[in-house]
Amino acid sequence: MSSAEPPGRPPDAETSPAPVRHGGSGAAAAWLVALVGWTTLICFCHLDGGARFEPIDCWVAQTAREMGERGEWLVPRFSGETRMQKSPGPYWAVMLTARLRGQTDIDEVAARWPNALGAVVLVVTIFWLTRRIAGDRAAVFAGFAAASSALVLWWSHRGASDLGLTTLTTLSLAALWIGSEAEPPGPRRHALWLVGYFTAGLGMLYKMPMPLAIVGLPAFLYVLLWNRWRLLWNRWHLVGLALFLLPWLPWAVAVCLVEHAAWVKWKVEFLDRFTGTLPNVEGQGGWRNLAFYLPVPLLYCLPFTLSLPQAVVRAFKPSEYSGARDVGREGVPGLGRSLALPGYTTLDPQSGPGVNRAGTQFMIVWFASLLAFFTASTGKEWRYFLPALPPLFVLLGIELARFFDPRRPAQPRRDWLGTLAVWLLLPGALLGAGWPALRWWWTKRGQFELEGLYAWEDVLAAFLITMTLLTVGCGLAAWLYRRRHEHASFGGLVVTMWAVWLYAWPNLTPLVMSQRPFVDFAEQLARKVPAEVRPAIRMAGSQDSRIVWYSNIRYPRVIDQLELLAEQQERFRRGEQPHRRDLDHEMRRYGETMIDLMAGDELCLFVIPFEGYIKFLLDAPPELARAGRPLPPLHLWLQTRYGTYDRHYILFGNRPPPFREPALRVPDKLRERLRAQGWPGVIRPAAPSSAPTTIATSP
């Protein structure tokens, strides 16, 4: 379809949609090589440092570690348990990375490599898609904007599966759209279709079943709104369907034959999470969360966020650029004739093609449809929304190509005011918002986690250096823009973001995203608990993947998750509970099972969050008293030593530890509440006397 064709016009089966041709360009190839090289360098830099792993990273890394040790490629395992929530693509990617690097164990670098590679592929895909929609110049801007964005810089250094899913679904939609809209009927179109189907299938293997919505919804709307139904009457789609099923369906069938509860688990994980039946996402529904995902593009499109509104508006405007100066056939200096202005119609028709408005409008449909889908889902997390962001970078590339065009009409007053705003408002905003936020974090959490390692002055110095780099870089870019060095100005923004990241990742993020409480508990677990008693450890409640990852000690939950699901499925069938998952029932079942185990003769040890342990201390005695049962022996083994109490974990059991039993540290209000209920009965003043009072929980 040509850029002027209305969406509702029926195409001819053989000749429409009209292809958008983009001839080869040596300058474009050179810029692409530079883009790939710099993106690779930035994305693979400091993978062995920076912020420690959070839960979403540890789930992937630890599962890959256990599958690799067992030589198990079919059924994912975490802490010895079957982990059927996710398909195994991310685990396989990490395992293959470790093997390619000659490792026998999984480390943080191996877990981050797939995302670093995925970030490079994502940037190249954005470049490719933008080039087919708006030409070489817009593609260069889109590629470098994506490569220097918060999205790529942050997620390239994480271990979670979300960026890999984003890369695969973006490549799939790009191949499907280019094949359908920008290629004439023939082998190239069919090849692109097959690439689109296959990469969607890889996405299913990476995070099933998300590609069904992420790829399927925009693709369906493209066929519907642009009246492309005749494209479906092609036998190559049957081959594509087979390629879509090839990566993941054999695994899904095989795992269902091995794990009969797989369907139940998938139903809970996928459908119940979407509808809100899953208890831990019930509070994420309702009108209050309708704007939940709106801040995500604003954050991850930095530092180009202010151009987003105009980029979206321009997607619907005619391809024109009024008032431009004609620079002749030589094009823009430094970029060559073919890179002159192919982001909109130019005064020199030989300088490049205009924007394919069907393409820009499809970018809007792509983003809006996924925004509606993820908003409708009750289960919400910001990282879920990453697959909706790539089309915004395509639109940003077109807008930035116009904004940083040396042929733009001179507007000295506007440029001066813009430069002044950057020089004054940016440092004011960074200090006015960043410093109070940092101070609040330090007061509430940082000083308790970094005690003995870093002082407030260390954190403040790292923050100020990061902010100085950002302010100076953006200020210099604004000055260059005012001086009519538009390309240097854009390059200054890109280099600034890279420089800020290369400093902040190893120096600032380890402080503000400290995982010390979980690392400390994991180290205590590995150092103090003898190996012969570790098989007695159980997890009370949901696993915290950080403790398992940092200690590499595997322990199952008190009740196997699949067993609990099957039990609640039966209770739901009999009408004994309103939902297939009942959180109150699960907590009661956990408590009852723990008490039964503790009352036995065998050693039992339980890892439990601090809040859960306090709830157990307060609720168990009166419940047992009403049932006429005595409280089993209870002994504290370990407690997290750093961080706020909401980040503490406890190890306790029915036998004393083989070392001096510690006293439980609690806030003053909780201490008085425990004493009021007659528990535990022994209060030991801490030494020195200025330290918080601690409570021994041995009866």
C-alpha positions in Angstrom: 0.0 0.0 0.0 1.4 3.4 -0.8 1.6 6.0 1.8 -1.4 7.9 0.4 -3.7 4.9 0.2 -6.5 5.0 2.8 -6.6 2.0 5.3 -10.0 0.8 4.0 -9.1 0.5 0.3 -9.0 -3.1 -0.9 -5.6 -4.0 -2.4 -5.0 -5.9 -5.5 -3.8 -9.4 -4.7 -0.8 -9.4 -6.9 0.4 -5.8 -7.1 -0.6 -4.3 -3.8 0.6 -3.3 -1.3 3.0 -1.2 -3.2 6.7 -1.7 -2.2 8.7 1.0 -0.7 12.1 0.8 -2.2 15.3 1.8 -0.4 18.4 1.6 -2.4 21.7 0.6 -1.0 23.8 3.2 0.7 27.4 3.1 1.6 27.0 5.8 4.2 24.0 3.9 5.7 26.1 0.7 5.9 28.9 2.6 7.6 26.5 4.0 10.2 25.0 0.6 10.8 28.5 -0.9 11.4 29.2 1.9 13.8 25.9 1.4 15.5 26.4 -2.3 15.9 30.0 -1.8 17.2 29.2 0.8 19.8 26.0 -1.0 20.9 27.9 -4.2 21.4 30.6 -2.5 23.4 28.1 -0.7 25.7 25.8 -3.7 26.2 28.6 -6.2 27.0 30.6 -3.8 29.2 30.8 -4.4 33.0 28.5 -7.5 32.8 30.5 -8.8 35.8 29.7 -5.8 38.0 27.0 -3.3 38.7 23.8 -4.0 40.6 23.5 -7.4 42.1 20.7 -9.8 40.9 17.1 -9.2 41.9 14.5 -11.9 42.1 13.6 -11.8 38.4 17.2 -12.3 37.5 17.8 -15.1 40.0 14.8 -17.1 38.8 16.4 -17.4 35.4 20.0 -17.9 36.6 19.3 -20.4 39.3 17.0 -22.5 37.2 19.6 -22.6 34.4 22.2 -23.6 37.0 20.2 -26.5 38.3 19.1 -27.7 34.8 22.8 -27.6 33.7 24.0 -29.5 36.7 21.4 -32.2 36.2 21.8 -32.3 32.5 18.0 -31.7 32.4 16.8 -29.8 29.3 13.1 -30.8 29.4 11.6 -29.8 32.8 12.8 -26.6 34.4 13.8 -27.0 38.1 14.3 -24.4 40.8 15.5 -25.4 44.2 14.8 -29.0 43.4 11.1 -28.3 42.5 9.4 -28.3 39.1 9.2 -24.8 37.8 6.4 -24.9 35.2 5.5 -21.2 35.3 7.7 -20.4 32.3 8.9 -22.0 29.1 12.6 -22.9 29.1 14.0 -20.6 26.4 15.8 -18.2 28.8 17.3 -21.1 30.8 18.5 -22.8 27.6 20.0 -19.5 26.4 21.9 -19.1 29.7 23.1 -22.7 29.7 24.3 -22.4 26.1 26.1 -19.2 27.0 27.9 -20.9 29.9 29.0 -23.8 27.6 30.3 -21.4 24.9 32.3 -19.6 27.6 33.7 -22.9 28.9 32.0 -22.6 32.3 30.9 -25.5 34.5 28.7 -23.3 36.6 26.4 -20.4 35.9 27.5 -16.9 37.0 26.1 -13.5 36.6 27.9 -12.9 33.4 26.5 -16.0 31.7 23.0 -15.0 32.9 23.4 -11.5 31.4 24.9 -12.5 28.0 21.6 -13.4 26.3 20.1 -10.0 27.2 23.2 -8.2 26.0 23.0 -10.0 22.7 19.3 -9.5 22.5 19.8 -5.7 23.1 22.1 -5.5 20.1 19.6 -7.5 17.9 16.8 -5.2 19.1 18.7 -2.1 18.1 19.5 -3.5 14.7 15.8 -4.5 14.2 14.7 -1.0 15.1 17.2 0.4 12.5 16.0 -2.0 9.9 12.3 -1.4 10.4 12.8 2.4 10.5 14.8 2.3 7.3 11.9 0.5 5.5 9.4 3.0 6.8 11.3 6.3 6.6 14.7 5.8 5.0 18.3 5.8 6.0 18.5 9.0 7.9 15.6 8.3 10.2 17.0 4.8 10.7 20.3 6.1 11.9 18.6 8.4 14.5 16.2 5.6 15.6 19.1 3.1 16.0 21.3 5.4 18.1 18.3 6.7 20.1 17.5 3.1 21.0 21.1 2.2 21.7 21.5 5.1 24.2 18.0 4.8 25.8 17.3 3.7 29.3 15.5 0.7 27.9 18.6 -0.8 26.2 21.2 0.3 28.8 19.3 -1.1 31.8 17.8 -4.3 30.4 21.0 -5.3 28.5 22.6 -5.8 31.9 19.8 -7.8 33.5 19.2 -11.6 33.6 15.3 -11.6 33.3 13.6 -12.9 30.2 11.6 -9.8 29.3 14.2 -8.2 26.9 14.7 -11.5 25.1 10.9 -11.7 24.5 10.9 -8.0 23.4 13.7 -8.7 20.8 12.0 -11.8 19.4 8.5 -10.3 19.1 9.9 -7.0 17.6 11.8 -9.0 15.0 8.7 -11.0 14.3 6.4 -8.0 13.8 9.1 -6.2 11.8 9.5 -9.1 9.4 5.8 -9.7 9.0 5.1 -6.0 8.3 8.0 -5.4 5.9 7.1 -8.6 4.1 3.5 -7.7 3.8 3.7 -4.0 3.2 7.1 -3.1 1.8 7.9 -6.1 -0.4 6.2 -7.1 -3.7 4.9 -10.7 -4.1 7.8 -13.1 -4.4 10.5 -15.0 -2.6 11.6 -12.1 -0.4 8.1 -11.6 0.9 7.7 -15.3 1.7 11.1 -15.4 3.3 10.2 -12.5 5.6 6.9 -14.1 6.5 8.7 -17.3 7.5 11.2 -15.3 9.6 8.3 -13.6 11.3 6.5 -16.8 12.1 9.7 -18.6 13.3 10.8 -15.7 15.6 7.3 -15.6 17.1 7.7 -19.3 17.8 11.0 -18.6 19.5 9.2 -16.0 21.6 6.8 -18.6 22.7 9.7 -20.8 23.8 11.1 -17.8 25.6 8.0 -16.7 27.5 4.9 -18.6 26.6 2.2 -17.6 25.7 2.9 -13.9 25.4 3.7 -13.8 21.7 0.1 -14.9 20.9 -1.0 -11.4 22.1 2.2 -9.4 21.5 2.5 -10.5 17.9 -1.0 -11.7 17.2 -2.9 -8.6 18.2 -1.0 -6.0 16.1 -0.9 -8.4 13.2 -4.6 -9.0 13.3 -5.3 -5.3 13.5 -3.0 -4.7 10.6 -5.0 -7.1 8.4 -8.3 -5.7 9.7 -7.6 -2.0 9.5 -5.6 -2.0 6.2 -7.9 -4.6 4.6 -5.2 -7.1 4.0 -7.4 -10.2 4.1 -6.2 -11.4 0.7 -2.6 -11.7 2.1 -3.9 -14.6 4.2 -4.9 -16.6 1.1 -1.3 -17.9 0.5 0.0 -21.4 1.2 3.2 -20.0 2.6 1.3 -19.1 5.8 0.8 -22.9 6.4 4.6 -23.3 6.2 4.9 -20.3 8.6 2.5 -21.8 11.0 4.6 -25.0 11.1 7.7 -22.9 11.8 5.8 -21.1 14.5 5.0 -24.3 16.2 8.4 -25.9 15.7 10.4 -24.2 18.5 7.9 -24.7 21.4 5.1 -27.2 20.7 7.4 -30.4 20.9 8.6 -29.2 24.3 5.0 -28.4 25.5 3.8 -31.8 24.5 6.7 -33.6 26.0 6.5 -31.8 29.3 2.8 -32.4 29.6 3.5 -36.1 29.2 6.0 -35.9 32.1 4.3 -33.4 34.4 0.5 -34.1 34.4 -0.1 -30.9 36.5 1.4 -28.7 33.8 -2.0 -27.6 32.4 -3.2 -26.6 35.8 -0.1 -24.6 36.5 -0.2 -22.9 33.1 -3.9 -22.0 33.6 -3.1 -20.4 37.0 0.0 -18.6 35.7 -1.4 -17.3 32.5 -5.2 -17.1 32.6 -5.7 -16.5 36.4 -3.0 -13.8 36.4 -4.7 -12.0 33.5 -8.2 -12.2 35.0 -7.2 -11.5 38.6 -8.2 -14.8 40.0 -4.6 -15.3 41.2 -4.7 -13.9 44.8 -1.4 -12.0 44.6 -2.6 -9.8 41.7 -6.2 -9.1 42.9 -5.2 -5.6 44.0 -3.8 -4.6 40.6 -7.2 -4.4 38.9 -9.7 -1.6 38.9 -9.8 1.9 37.5 -7.0 3.1 39.7 -4.5 1.1 37.7 -5.7 2.2 34.2 -2.7 4.5 34.0 -0.3 2.0 35.4 1.8 1.6 32.2 1.8 5.3 31.1 5.1 6.2 33.0 6.9 3.3 31.3 7.6 4.9 27.9 8.5 8.2 29.7 11.2 6.3 31.7 12.6 3.9 29.1 12.7 6.4 26.2 15.0 8.7 28.1 16.7 11.0 27.2 14.4 11.5 24.2 11.1 11.4 26.2 10.2 15.1 25.4 10.1 14.2 21.7 7.5 11.5 22.2 4.4 13.6 21.9 5.5 15.2 18.7 6.7 11.9 17.3 3.2 10.4 17.8 1.5 13.4 16.3 3.8 13.3 13.3 2.8 9.7 12.6 -0.5 11.1 11.2 0.8 14.1 9.4 1.4 14.2 5.6 5.0 13.7 4.5 6.2 17.2 4.1 8.8 19.6 5.4 7.8 23.2 4.7 10.4 25.9 5.0 13.5 23.7 4.5 16.6 25.1 2.9 17.6 23.4 -0.3 21.1 22.0 0.0 21.2 20.5 -3.4 22.2 17.0 -4.4 25.1 16.8 -2.0 22.7 16.3 0.9 23.5 17.1 4.5 27.3 17.5 5.1 28.7 14.4 6.8 25.8 12.1 6.1 25.9 11.9 2.3 23.2 12.5 -0.3 21.3 9.3 0.5 21.0 10.3 4.2 19.9 13.8 3.5 16.2 13.8 4.5 14.5 10.4 3.9 12.3 10.9 6.9 9.8 13.1 5.1 9.4 14.5 1.6 12.3 16.8 0.7 12.8 19.6 -1.7 15.3 17.4 -3.5 13.5 14.2 -4.6 16.8 12.5 -5.2 17.8 12.8 -1.5 15.6 10.0 -0.4 12.0 8.7 -0.2 9.4 10.0 2.1 7.8 8.4 5.1 5.5 5.4 4.6 2.4 6.6 6.5 1.0 3.1 6.7 4.2 2.2 8.6 4.0 5.1 11.1 0.3 4.4 11.7 1.0 0.7 12.2 3.6 1.7 14.9 0.7 3.6 16.6 -1.6 0.5 16.3 1.2 -1.7 17.6 1.8 0.4 20.7 -1.9 1.2 21.4 -3.0 -2.4 21.0 -0.4 -3.7 23.5 -1.2 -0.8 25.9 -4.8 -1.8 25.9 -3.9 -5.5 26.3 -1.5 -5.0 29.2 -3.9 -2.5 30.9 -6.7 -5.0 30.7 -4.6 -7.7 32.4 -5.0 -7.6 36.1 -1.4 -8.8 36.7 0.8 -5.8 36.1 4.5 -5.1 36.2 6.4 -2.5 34.3 8.7 -5.0 32.7 5.8 -6.7 31.1 5.3 -3.6 28.9 8.8 -3.7 27.2 7.5 -5.3 24.0 5.3 -2.3 23.4 8.2 0.2 23.3 10.1 -0.6 20.1 7.6 1.1 17.7 8.0 4.3 19.7 11.7 4.3 18.8 10.8 4.1 15.1 8.6 7.2 15.5 11.3 8.9 17.6 13.8 8.2 14.8 11.6 10.1 12.3 11.0 13.0 14.7 14.7 13.2 15.7 15.8 13.2 12.1 13.6 16.3 11.6 14.5 18.0 14.9 18.3 17.6 14.4 18.2 18.6 10.7 20.7 21.3 9.8 18.3 22.6 7.1 15.6 23.5 9.7 14.6 27.2 9.7 16.6 29.2 12.1 14.8 30.2 15.3 17.4 31.9 17.5 15.0 33.0 20.3 13.5 29.5 20.7 16.9 27.8 20.5 18.3 30.2 23.1 15.4 29.7 25.5 15.7 25.9 25.0 19.4 26.0 25.8 18.8 28.2 28.9 16.1 25.8 30.0 18.5 22.8 29.8 21.2 24.7 31.7 18.9 25.8 34.5 16.1 23.3 34.7 18.0 20.1 34.3 20.4 20.5 37.2 17.5 22.0 39.3 15.3 19.0 38.5 18.1 16.5 39.2 19.0 18.1 42.5 15.4 19.1 43.5 14.0 15.6 42.9 17.0 13.3 42.9 18.7 14.5 46.1 15.5 14.3 48.3 14.7 10.9 46.8 18.2 9.6 47.5 18.1 11.0 51.0 14.8 9.4 51.7 16.1 6.0 50.4 19.2 6.4 52.7 17.1 7.2 55.7 14.6 4.4 55.2 16.9 1.6 53.8 20.3 2.5 52.6 22.1 3.2 55.9 20.8 -0.2 57.3 21.9 -2.2 54.3 25.3 -0.5 53.7 26.3 -0.3 57.3 30.0 -0.9 57.7 30.5 -0.8 53.9 29.6 2.7 52.7 28.7 6.0 54.3 26.2 8.6 53.2 29.1 10.6 51.7 30.0 7.6 49.4 26.5 7.4 48.1 26.2 11.1 47.7 29.5 11.4 45.8 28.5 8.7 43.3 25.2 10.4 42.8 26.7 13.8 42.3 29.3 12.5 39.8 26.5 10.8 37.8 24.3 13.9 37.8 27.3 16.1 36.8 28.1 13.9 33.8 24.5 14.0 32.8 24.1 17.8 33.3 27.3 18.7 31.5 26.6 16.4 28.6 23.1 17.6 28.1 24.2 21.2 28.5 26.9 20.8 25.9 24.4 19.2 23.5 22.0 22.1 24.0 24.8 24.6 23.3 25.8 22.7 20.1 22.2 22.7 18.9 21.9 26.5 19.4 25.2 26.9 17.5 23.5 25.0 14.6 25.7 21.9 15.0 22.6 19.6 15.0 24.3 16.3 14.3 27.0 17.0 16.9 24.2 17.9 19.4 22.5 14.5 18.8 25.8 12.7 19.1 26.5 14.6 22.3 23.3 13.2 23.8 24.1 9.7 22.8 27.7 9.9 24.1 26.4 11.5 27.3 24.0 8.6 28.0 26.8 6.1 27.4 29.2 7.9 29.6 26.7 8.2 32.4 25.9 4.5 32.2 29.5 3.4 32.1 30.1 5.3 35.3 26.7 4.8 37.1 26.4 1.0 36.5 29.5 0.0 38.4 29.6 2.9 40.9 26.1 4.0 41.8 23.7 1.1 41.1 25.4 -1.3 43.5 24.7 1.1 46.3 21.1 2.2 45.6 20.1 -1.4 44.6 22.0 -3.2 47.3 21.0 -6.8 47.9 23.1 -7.1 51.0 20.4 -8.4 53.3 19.7 -11.3 51.0 23.4 -11.9 50.3 24.1 -11.8 54.1 21.4 -14.4 54.9 22.5 -16.6 52.1 26.1 -16.5 53.3 25.0 -17.3 56.9 23.0 -20.2 55.5 26.0 -21.6 53.6 28.5 -21.0 56.4 26.7 -21.9 59.6 24.3 -24.6 58.7 26.1 -28.0 58.4 25.7 -29.8 55.1 24.2 -32.9 56.8 21.2 -31.0 58.2 20.4 -29.0 55.0 18.0 -31.6 53.7 15.7 -30.7 56.6 15.3 -27.1 55.3 11.9 -26.1 53.9 10.6 -22.7 52.6 7.5 -21.4 54.3 5.6 -19.6 51.6 6.9 -18.4 48.2 10.6 -18.8 47.5 12.8 -15.8 47.5 15.1 -16.7 44.5 17.9 -14.4 45.8 18.6 -16.6 48.8 18.8 -19.8 46.7 20.9 -18.1 44.1 23.4 -16.5 46.4 23.7 -19.5 48.7 23.2 -22.2 46.0 21.5 -24.3 48.7 18.3 -25.9 47.4 15.3 -26.5 49.6 11.7 -27.1 48.6 8.6 -25.4 49.9 6.7 -26.8 52.9 4.0 -27.9 50.4 4.8 -28.5 46.8 3.2 -25.8 44.7 1.7 -28.2 42.2 0.3 -30.4 44.9 -1.3 -27.3 46.6 -2.8 -26.3 43.2 -4.3 -29.7 42.7 -5.7 -29.7 46.2 -7.3 -26.2 45.7 -8.6 -27.2 42.3 -10.6 -30.0 44.1 -11.8 -27.7 46.8 -13.0 -25.3 44.1 -14.8 -28.1 42.3 -16.7 -29.0 45.5 -17.6 -25.4 46.1 -15.5 -25.1 49.3 -13.7 -21.9 48.1 -14.7 -19.2 45.7 -11.4 -19.0 43.8 -9.0 -21.6 42.5 -6.4 -19.9 44.6 -7.3 -18.9 48.2 -4.4 -17.1 50.0 -5.9 -17.4 53.5 -6.4 -21.1 52.9 -2.8 -21.5 51.7 -1.4 -19.7 54.7 -3.4 -21.9 57.1 -2.3 -25.0 55.3 1.3 -23.9 55.5 1.0 -23.2 59.3 -0.7 -26.5 60.0 1.9 -28.5 58.0 4.8 -26.7 59.7 3.4 -27.4 63.2 2.8 -31.1 62.3 6.4 -31.4 61.1 7.8 -29.6 64.2 5.9 -31.9 66.5 7.6 -35.0 65.0 10.9 -36.5 66.0 12.8 -35.5 62.9 14.7 -32.2 62.6 12.7 -29.5 60.7 14.1 -26.2 59.6 12.1 -23.4 57.9 13.2 -20.4 56.0 10.5 -17.7 56.4 10.3 -13.9 55.9 10.4 -11.8 59.1 6.8 -10.8 58.8 5.7 -14.4 58.4 7.7 -15.5 61.4 6.1 -12.8 63.6 2.7 -13.8 62.3 3.5 -17.4 63.2 4.6 -16.4 66.7 1.5 -14.4 67.3 -1.1 -16.7 65.7 0.1 -20.2 66.4 -0.2 -20.3 70.2 -3.8 -19.2 70.5 -4.8 -21.5 67.5 -3.1 -24.5 69.2 -4.6 -23.6 72.5 -8.1 -23.7 71.1 -7.3 -27.1 69.5 -5.9 -28.4 72.9 -2.5 -28.9 71.4 0.9 -27.9 72.9 3.2 -25.5 71.0 6.1 -27.6 69.5 9.7 -26.6 70.4 10.9 -23.6 68.5 14.5 -22.5 68.2 15.9 -19.6 66.2 18.9 -20.4 64.0 19.6 -17.4 61.8 18.3 -13.9 61.1 19.4 -11.4 58.5 21.8 -8.9 60.1 21.4 -5.9 57.7 18.6 -3.9 56.2 15.2 -3.0 57.3 12.9 -5.7 58.8 10.8 -6.1 55.7 14.0 -7.4 54.0 14.9 -9.8 56.8 14.6 -13.6 56.7 14.6 -16.1 59.5 15.7 -19.7 59.8 14.1 -21.6 62.7 13.4 -25.1 63.7 12.3 -27.6 66.3 15.9 -28.3 67.5 18.6 -26.0 68.8 21.3 -25.0 66.4 24.8 -26.5 66.7 26.1 -23.0 67.6 25.0 -20.5 70.1 21.3 -19.7 69.6 20.9 -16.1 68.6 18.2 -13.8 70.0 15.5 -12.4 67.7 15.8 -8.7 66.9 12.5 -6.9 66.6 11.3 -3.3 66.6 10.2 -1.9 69.9 6.5 -2.0 69.1 6.6 -5.7 68.2 8.6 -6.5 71.3 5.9 -5.1 73.5 3.2 -6.9 71.5 5.0 -10.2 71.9 5.4 -9.6 75.6 1.8 -8.8 76.0 0.9 -12.2 74.5 3.3 -14.0 76.8 5.8 -14.8 74.1 8.6 -15.6 74.2 9.2 -15.2 78.0 12.9 -14.3 78.0 14.2 -10.8 77.1 17.9 -10.4 76.7 19.4 -6.9 76.7 21.6 -6.6 73.7 25.3 -5.7 74.1 26.3 -2.9 74.0 23.4 -1.3 75.9 22.8 1.2 73.2 21.9 -1.5 70.7 18.3 -2.5 70.1 16.7 -4.9 72.5 16.5 -8.5 71.3 14.2 -11.3 72.1 15.1 -15.0 72.5 12.4 -17.2 71.1 13.3 -20.5 72.8 10.5 -21.6 75.1 
